[in-house]
Amino acid sequence: MKKNGSRKRRTGDRDTMRPEYDFSRAVRGVTTARYAQGANVVVIDPDILDVFPTGESVNEALRALAPVLRRNRRAAVRRRSA
């Protein structure tokens, strides 16, 4: 038996769209091809935004760090295998 009284009912949808957003000339699906290729979104914490102000700076730092992480990962796999 279902309990109908346990669910909260919406009193109506509020219009939460801000007036400055204008999608009247928007094109549906214009960016889907780019997302199909693969897109990752990463949120940078505000306390390090002064060090990494752009996506390029983040990528540059990660490319410099990647060989060290790969080397450490391979060493850990070898230790577990031995």
N, CA, C and O atoms as a Tinker XYZ file with bonds, in Angstrom:
   328  protein
     1  N      0.835000   -1.166000    0.000000    73     2
     2  CA     0.000000    0.000000    0.000000    64     1     3
     3  C      0.888000    1.241000    0.000000    63     2     4     5
     4  O      1.823000    1.335000    0.795000    81     3
     5  N      0.605000    2.178000   -0.875000    73     3     6
     6  CA     1.399000    3.391000   -0.978000    64     5     7
     7  C      0.911000    4.436000    0.005000    63     6     8     9
     8  O     -0.279000    4.565000    0.293000    81     7
     9  N      1.882000    5.170000    0.503000    73     7    10
    10  CA     1.548000    6.282000    1.386000    64     9    11
    11  C      1.591000    7.561000    0.564000    63    10    12    13
    12  O      2.670000    7.990000    0.157000    81    11
    13  N      0.490000    8.155000    0.321000    73    11    14
    14  CA     0.420000    9.363000   -0.487000    64    13    15
    15  C      0.847000   10.604000    0.285000    63    14    16    17
    16  O      1.322000   11.564000   -0.322000    81    15
    17  N      0.696000   10.613000    1.576000    73    15    18
    18  CA     0.976000   11.801000    2.365000    64    17    19
    19  C      2.453000   12.006000    2.660000    63    18    20    21
    20  O      2.825000   13.075000    3.146000    81    19
    21  N      3.315000   11.025000    2.386000    73    19    22
    22  CA     4.709000   11.147000    2.777000    64    21    23
    23  C      5.541000   11.961000    1.798000    63    22    24    25
    24  O      6.634000   12.406000    2.149000    81    23
    25  N      5.066000   12.162000    0.611000    73    23    26
    26  CA     5.811000   12.926000   -0.382000    64    25    27
    27  C      5.427000   14.402000   -0.322000    63    26    28    29
    28  O      4.268000   14.768000   -0.126000    81    27
    29  N      6.453000   15.228000   -0.499000    73    27    30
    30  CA     6.176000   16.660000   -0.577000    64    29    31
    31  C      5.789000   16.987000   -2.008000    63    30    32    33
    32  O      6.416000   16.505000   -2.951000    81    31
    33  N      4.805000   17.769000   -2.164000    73    31    34
    34  CA     4.363000   18.158000   -3.488000    64    33    35
    35  C      4.912000   19.529000   -3.821000    63    34    36    37
    36  O      5.006000   20.408000   -2.964000    81    35
    37  N      5.266000   19.690000   -5.062000    73    35    38
    38  CA     5.749000   20.996000   -5.511000    64    37    39
    39  C      4.591000   21.963000   -5.567000    63    38    40    41
    40  O      3.483000   21.629000   -5.989000    81    39
    41  N      4.878000   23.152000   -5.136000    73    39    42
    42  CA     3.827000   24.168000   -5.165000    64    41    43
    43  C      3.789000   24.873000   -6.512000    63    42    44    45
    44  O      2.968000   25.764000   -6.730000    81    43
    45  N      4.671000   24.478000   -7.407000    73    43    46
    46  CA     4.719000   25.098000   -8.725000    64    45    47
    47  C      6.172000   25.401000   -9.064000    63    46    48    49
    48  O      6.986000   25.683000   -8.185000    81    47
    49  N      6.472000   25.340000  -10.328000    73    47    50
    50  CA     7.836000   25.628000  -10.753000    64    49    51
    51  C      8.085000   27.126000  -10.685000    63    50    52    53
    52  O      7.289000   27.936000  -11.163000    81    51
    53  N      9.208000   27.467000  -10.080000    73    51    54
    54  CA     9.600000   28.869000  -10.051000    64    53    55
    55  C     10.433000   29.157000  -11.287000    63    54    56    57
    56  O     11.165000   28.288000  -11.760000    81    55
    57  N     10.332000   30.326000  -11.794000    73    55    58
    58  CA    11.165000   30.742000  -12.910000    64    57    59
    59  C     12.494000   31.198000  -12.333000    63    58    60    61
    60  O     12.583000   32.287000  -11.766000    81    59
    61  N     13.536000   30.370000  -12.473000    73    59    62
    62  CA    14.830000   30.681000  -11.883000    64    61    63
    63  C     15.807000   31.242000  -12.904000    63    62    64    65
    64  O     16.961000   31.510000  -12.569000    81    63
    65  N     15.365000   31.424000  -14.144000    73    63    66
    66  CA    16.233000   31.974000  -15.174000    64    65    67
    67  C     16.431000   33.467000  -14.925000    63    66    68    69
    68  O     15.466000   34.212000  -14.751000    81    67
    69  N     17.679000   33.889000  -14.910000    73    67    70
    70  CA    17.969000   35.302000  -14.713000    64    69    71
    71  C     17.602000   36.089000  -15.963000    63    70    72    73
    72  O     17.708000   35.574000  -17.076000    81    71
    73  N     17.175000   37.324000  -15.786000    73    71    74
    74  CA    16.750000   38.122000  -16.939000    64    73    75
    75  C     17.874000   38.413000  -17.925000    63    74    76    77
    76  O     17.609000   38.629000  -19.107000    81    75
    77  N     19.135000   38.422000  -17.462000    73    75    78
    78  CA    20.242000   38.737000  -18.378000    64    77    79
    79  C     20.606000   37.574000  -19.300000    63    78    80    81
    80  O     21.372000   37.765000  -20.245000    81    79
    81  N     20.083000   36.387000  -19.051000    73    79    82
    82  CA    20.336000   35.243000  -19.937000    64    81    83
    83  C     19.330000   35.258000  -21.081000    63    82    84    85
    84  O     18.120000   35.219000  -20.862000    81    83
    85  N     19.845000   35.314000  -22.285000    73    83    86
    86  CA    18.971000   35.367000  -23.455000    64    85    87
    87  C     19.330000   34.224000  -24.396000    63    86    88    89
    88  O     20.374000   34.260000  -25.048000    81    87
    89  N     18.489000   33.234000  -24.467000    73    87    90
    90  CA    18.717000   32.084000  -25.335000    64    89    91
    91  C     17.810000   32.123000  -26.563000    63    90    92    93
    92  O     17.567000   31.085000  -27.177000    81    91
    93  N     17.315000   33.282000  -26.924000    73    91    94
    94  CA    16.370000   33.381000  -28.033000    64    93    95
    95  C     17.022000   33.020000  -29.373000    63    94    96    97
    96  O     16.338000   32.548000  -30.281000    81    95
    97  N     18.334000   33.236000  -29.506000    73    95    98
    98  CA    19.022000   32.895000  -30.756000    64    97    99
    99  C     19.933000   31.676000  -30.585000    63    98   100   101
   100  O     20.850000   31.481000  -31.383000    81    99
   101  N     19.700000   30.869000  -29.576000    73    99   102
   102  CA    20.526000   29.702000  -29.315000    64   101   103
   103  C     20.310000   28.631000  -30.380000    63   102   104   105
   104  O     19.230000   28.527000  -30.960000    81   103
   105  N     21.346000   27.842000  -30.627000    73   103   106
   106  CA    21.279000   26.747000  -31.586000    64   105   107
   107  C     21.445000   25.452000  -30.807000    63   106   108   109
   108  O     22.441000   25.268000  -30.108000    81   107
   109  N     20.496000   24.574000  -30.920000    73   107   110
   110  CA    20.522000   23.325000  -30.177000    64   109   111
   111  C     21.562000   22.374000  -30.761000    63   110   112   113
   112  O     21.607000   22.163000  -31.973000    81   111
   113  N     22.397000   21.801000  -29.893000    73   111   114
   114  CA    23.353000   20.783000  -30.298000    64   113   115
   115  C     24.596000   21.294000  -30.988000    63   114   116   117
   116  O     25.307000   20.510000  -31.615000    81   115
   117  N     24.886000   22.588000  -30.897000    73   115   118
   118  CA    26.015000   23.146000  -31.624000    64   117   119
   119  C     27.356000   22.658000  -31.048000    63   118   120   121
   120  O     28.349000   22.646000  -31.775000    81   119
   121  N     27.417000   22.265000  -29.801000    73   119   122
   122  CA    28.679000   21.820000  -29.196000    64   121   123
   123  C     28.753000   20.315000  -28.981000    63   122   124   125
   124  O     29.715000   19.839000  -28.378000    81   123
   125  N     27.780000   19.558000  -29.448000    73   123   126
   126  CA    27.777000   18.124000  -29.171000    64   125   127
   127  C     28.940000   17.400000  -29.816000    63   126   128   129
   128  O     29.445000   16.436000  -29.240000    81   127
   129  N     29.383000   17.824000  -30.983000    73   127   130
   130  CA    30.515000   17.155000  -31.634000    64   129   131
   131  C     31.782000   17.294000  -30.795000    63   130   132   133
   132  O     32.568000   16.353000  -30.684000    81   131
   133  N     31.975000   18.470000  -30.208000    73   131   134
   134  CA    33.149000   18.682000  -29.369000    64   133   135
   135  C     33.097000   17.787000  -28.134000    63   134   136   137
   136  O     34.120000   17.226000  -27.741000    81   135
   137  N     31.933000   17.645000  -27.519000    73   135   138
   138  CA    31.808000   16.790000  -26.343000    64   137   139
   139  C     31.916000   15.318000  -26.706000    63   138   140   141
   140  O     32.365000   14.514000  -25.889000    81   139
   141  N     31.520000   14.955000  -27.899000    73   139   142
   142  CA    31.645000   13.562000  -28.330000    64   141   143
   143  C     33.108000   13.171000  -28.446000    63   142   144   145
   144  O     33.450000   12.006000  -28.244000    81   143
   145  N     33.979000   14.122000  -28.768000    73   143   146
   146  CA    35.406000   13.838000  -28.843000    64   145   147
   147  C     35.998000   13.613000  -27.463000    63   146   148   149
   148  O     37.031000   12.955000  -27.337000    81   147
   149  N     35.381000   14.131000  -26.454000    73   147   150
   150  CA    35.845000   13.961000  -25.089000    64   149   151
   151  C     36.110000   15.301000  -24.445000    63   150   152   153
   152  O     36.911000   16.091000  -24.945000    81   151
   153  N     35.455000   15.554000  -23.358000    73   151   154
   154  CA    35.651000   16.798000  -22.633000    64   153   155
   155  C     35.680000   16.489000  -21.143000    63   154   156   157
   156  O     34.815000   15.788000  -20.619000    81   155
   157  N     36.681000   17.019000  -20.485000    73   155   158
   158  CA    36.786000   16.874000  -19.040000    64   157   159
   159  C     36.734000   18.252000  -18.418000    63   158   160   161
   160  O     37.406000   19.179000  -18.873000    81   159
   161  N     35.944000   18.378000  -17.390000    73   159   162
   162  CA    35.844000   19.640000  -16.684000    64   161   163
   163  C     36.396000   19.421000  -15.287000    63   162   164   165
   164  O     35.968000   18.518000  -14.569000    81   163
   165  N     37.344000   20.253000  -14.917000    73   163   166
   166  CA    37.952000   20.170000  -13.598000    64   165   167
   167  C     37.795000   21.522000  -12.938000    63   166   168   169
   168  O     38.052000   22.553000  -13.558000    81   167
   169  N     37.379000   21.524000  -11.693000    73   167   170
   170  CA    37.203000   22.768000  -10.957000    64   169   171
   171  C     38.449000   22.983000  -10.102000    63   170   172   173
   172  O     38.822000   22.135000   -9.292000    81   171
   173  N     39.078000   24.130000  -10.303000    73   171   174
   174  CA    40.283000   24.480000   -9.554000    64   173   175
   175  C     39.861000   25.216000   -8.288000    63   174   176   177
   176  O     39.037000   26.129000   -8.337000    81   175
   177  N     40.432000   24.814000   -7.155000    73   175   178
   178  CA    40.127000   25.487000   -5.898000    64   177   179
   179  C     40.597000   26.933000   -5.943000    63   178   180   181
   180  O     41.640000   27.228000   -6.527000    81   179
   181  N     39.846000   27.829000   -5.336000    73   179   182
   182  CA    40.184000   29.257000   -5.391000    64   181   183
   183  C     41.558000   29.589000   -4.817000    63   182   184   185
   184  O     42.183000   30.561000   -5.242000    81   183
   185  N     42.037000   28.800000   -3.859000    73   183   186
   186  CA    43.316000   29.134000   -3.230000    64   185   187
   187  C     44.519000   28.899000   -4.145000    63   186   188   189
   188  O     45.616000   29.350000   -3.815000    81   187
   189  N     44.361000   28.217000   -5.273000    73   187   190
   190  CA    45.490000   28.021000   -6.184000    64   189   191
   191  C     45.263000   28.666000   -7.547000    63   190   192   193
   192  O     46.040000   28.446000   -8.476000    81   191
   193  N     44.210000   29.454000   -7.666000    73   191   194
   194  CA    43.948000   30.132000   -8.933000    64   193   195
   195  C     45.037000   31.140000   -9.291000    63   194   196   197
   196  O     45.234000   31.439000  -10.468000    81   195
   197  N     45.740000   31.661000   -8.305000    73   195   198
   198  CA    46.821000   32.594000   -8.613000    64   197   199
   199  C     47.996000   31.879000   -9.263000    63   198   200   201
   200  O     48.759000   32.494000  -10.008000    81   199
   201  N     48.152000   30.576000   -8.987000    73   199   202
   202  CA    49.226000   29.786000   -9.582000    64   201   203
   203  C     48.807000   29.259000  -10.955000    63   202   204   205
   204  O     49.628000   29.200000  -11.871000    81   203
   205  N     47.541000   28.877000  -11.103000    73   203   206
   206  CA    47.021000   28.313000  -12.344000    64   205   207
   207  C     45.862000   29.160000  -12.858000    63   206   208   209
   208  O     44.704000   28.777000  -12.693000    81   207
   209  N     46.149000   30.296000  -13.474000    73   207   210
   210  CA    45.062000   31.166000  -13.917000    64   209   211
   211  C     44.359000   30.689000  -15.181000    63   210   212   213
   212  O     43.235000   31.111000  -15.451000    81   211
   213  N     45.005000   29.805000  -15.972000    73   211   214
   214  CA    44.397000   29.346000  -17.224000    64   213   215
   215  C     44.464000   27.835000  -17.320000    63   214   216   217
   216  O     45.216000   27.184000  -16.595000    81   215
   217  N     43.677000   27.292000  -18.216000    73   215   218
   218  CA    43.723000   25.856000  -18.467000    64   217   219
   219  C     45.074000   25.416000  -19.008000    63   218   220   221
   220  O     45.542000   24.316000  -18.714000    81   219
   221  N     45.701000   26.286000  -19.803000    73   219   222
   222  CA    47.017000   25.953000  -20.353000    64   221   223
   223  C     48.057000   25.802000  -19.253000    63   222   224   225
   224  O     48.912000   24.919000  -19.323000    81   223
   225  N     47.989000   26.665000  -18.229000    73   223   226
   226  CA    48.959000   26.560000  -17.134000    64   225   227
   227  C     48.757000   25.282000  -16.335000    63   226   228   229
   228  O     49.728000   24.685000  -15.869000    81   227
   229  N     47.528000   24.862000  -16.172000    73   227   230
   230  CA    47.250000   23.597000  -15.487000    64   229   231
   231  C     47.799000   22.435000  -16.304000    63   230   232   233
   232  O     48.451000   21.544000  -15.759000    81   231
   233  N     47.539000   22.440000  -17.609000    73   231   234
   234  CA    48.035000   21.367000  -18.471000    64   233   235
   235  C     49.553000   21.315000  -18.488000    63   234   236   237
   236  O     50.133000   20.230000  -18.477000    81   235
   237  N     50.197000   22.457000  -18.516000    73   235   238
   238  CA    51.656000   22.501000  -18.507000    64   237   239
   239  C     52.214000   21.876000  -17.233000    63   238   240   241
   240  O     53.165000   21.097000  -17.288000    81   239
   241  N     51.635000   22.211000  -16.100000    73   239   242
   242  CA    52.091000   21.654000  -14.825000    64   241   243
   243  C     51.842000   20.151000  -14.761000    63   242   244   245
   244  O     52.691000   19.404000  -14.275000    81   243
   245  N     50.689000   19.704000  -15.244000    73   243   246
   246  CA    50.392000   18.277000  -15.217000    64   245   247
   247  C     51.294000   17.491000  -16.157000    63   246   248   249
   248  O     51.693000   16.371000  -15.840000    81   247
   249  N     51.619000   18.067000  -17.306000    73   247   250
   250  CA    52.554000   17.388000  -18.220000    64   249   251
   251  C     53.939000   17.259000  -17.606000    63   250   252   253
   252  O     54.623000   16.261000  -17.832000    81   251
   253  N     54.362000   18.250000  -16.834000    73   251   254
   254  CA    55.656000   18.178000  -16.159000    64   253   255
   255  C     55.630000   17.145000  -15.041000    63   254   256   257
   256  O     56.642000   16.494000  -14.784000    81   255
   257  N     54.512000   16.985000  -14.385000    73   255   258
   258  CA    54.388000   16.055000  -13.264000    64   257   259
   259  C     54.095000   14.623000  -13.703000    63   258   260   261
   260  O     54.408000   13.682000  -12.974000    81   259
   261  N     53.507000   14.445000  -14.866000    73   259   262
   262  CA    53.071000   13.123000  -15.323000    64   261   263
   263  C     54.193000   12.087000  -15.371000    63   262   264   265
   264  O     53.966000   10.963000  -14.922000    81   263
   265  N     55.396000   12.387000  -15.889000    73   263   266
   266  CA    56.446000   11.356000  -15.916000    64   265   267
   267  C     56.823000   10.842000  -14.526000    63   266   268   269
   268  O     57.105000    9.656000  -14.355000    81   267
   269  N     56.826000   11.726000  -13.545000    73   267   270
   270  CA    57.142000   11.313000  -12.171000    64   269   271
   271  C     56.063000   10.380000  -11.649000    63   270   272   273
   272  O     56.373000    9.353000  -11.045000    81   271
   273  N     54.802000   10.723000  -11.872000    73   271   274
   274  CA    53.709000    9.875000  -11.402000    64   273   275
   275  C     53.702000    8.525000  -12.110000    63   274   276   277
   276  O     53.448000    7.496000  -11.484000    81   275
   277  N     53.983000    8.526000  -13.418000    73   275   278
   278  CA    54.037000    7.254000  -14.146000    64   277   279
   279  C     55.167000    6.378000  -13.635000    63   278   280   281
   280  O     54.995000    5.169000  -13.478000    81   279
   281  N     56.315000    6.974000  -13.377000    73   279   282
   282  CA    57.459000    6.213000  -12.871000    64   281   283
   283  C     57.139000    5.622000  -11.494000    63   282   284   285
   284  O     57.459000    4.463000  -11.230000    81   283
   285  N     56.512000    6.409000  -10.620000    73   283   286
   286  CA    56.145000    5.908000   -9.293000    64   285   287
   287  C     55.104000    4.800000   -9.384000    63   286   288   289
   288  O     55.144000    3.848000   -8.604000    81   287
   289  N     54.177000    4.914000  -10.323000    73   287   290
   290  CA    53.150000    3.887000  -10.487000    64   289   291
   291  C     53.774000    2.574000  -10.952000    63   290   292   293
   292  O     53.421000    1.504000  -10.457000    81   291
   293  N     54.706000    2.660000  -11.911000    73   291   294
   294  CA    55.383000    1.447000  -12.393000    64   293   295
   295  C     56.195000    0.797000  -11.285000    63   294   296   297
   296  O     56.217000   -0.429000  -11.177000    81   295
   297  N     56.861000    1.596000  -10.461000    73   295   298
   298  CA    57.646000    1.054000   -9.365000    64   297   299
   299  C     56.747000    0.364000   -8.352000    63   298   300   301
   300  O     57.124000   -0.675000   -7.811000    81   299
   301  N     55.573000    0.911000   -8.082000    73   299   302
   302  CA    54.646000    0.305000   -7.131000    64   301   303
   303  C     54.105000   -1.007000   -7.663000    63   302   304   305
   304  O     53.920000   -1.952000   -6.896000    81   303
   305  N     53.846000   -1.086000   -8.968000    73   303   306
   306  CA    53.365000   -2.334000   -9.577000    64   305   307
   307  C     54.452000   -3.400000   -9.490000    63   306   308   309
   308  O     54.160000   -4.560000   -9.202000    81   307
   309  N     55.698000   -3.017000   -9.736000    73   307   310
   310  CA    56.801000   -3.991000   -9.632000    64   309   311
   311  C     56.946000   -4.506000   -8.219000    63   310   312   313
   312  O     57.181000   -5.698000   -8.020000    81   311
   313  N     56.811000   -3.625000   -7.219000    73   311   314
   314  CA    56.931000   -4.070000   -5.816000    64   313   315
   315  C     55.834000   -5.051000   -5.466000    63   314   316   317
   316  O     56.086000   -6.021000   -4.750000    81   315
   317  N     54.622000   -4.827000   -5.951000    73   315   318
   318  CA    53.523000   -5.739000   -5.654000    64   317   319
   319  C     53.689000   -7.073000   -6.351000    63   318   320   321
   320  O     53.272000   -8.108000   -5.830000    81   319
   321  N     54.310000   -7.054000   -7.551000    73   319   322
   322  CA    54.485000   -8.284000   -8.330000    64   321   323
   323  C     55.595000   -9.152000   -7.755000    63   322   324   325
   324  O     55.553000  -10.376000   -7.878000    81   323
   325  N     56.569000   -8.539000   -7.141000    73   323   326
   326  CA    57.734000   -9.288000   -6.649000    64   325   327
   327  C     57.466000  -10.030000   -5.381000    63   326   328
   328  O     58.357000  -10.699000   -4.858000    81   327
